[in-house]
């Protein structure tokens, strides 16, 4: 187990490579064209700042 103390970083690299490979495989399975075609319509964005547009903090110029 002495080698584990010296080469722990190799185990971390192997673990990260495995995670990245699984992420790559999962991303390859996604059909992005199908998901773009079937995306739901979003409602229009409501901005509540329109209430504050009339209130001006600046002094009025003469």
GIWO-V646914 format. One record per pair of residues at least 24 apart in sequence whose C-alpha atoms are under 8 Angstrom apart, sorted by the first residue. I is the first residue (numbers start at 0). GAP is how many residues later the second one is. D is the distance in Angstrom with one decimal. If there is no record, write none. Layout:
BEGIN
i->{I,I}
gap->{GAP,GAP}
d->{D,D}
END
This chain:
BEGIN
none
END
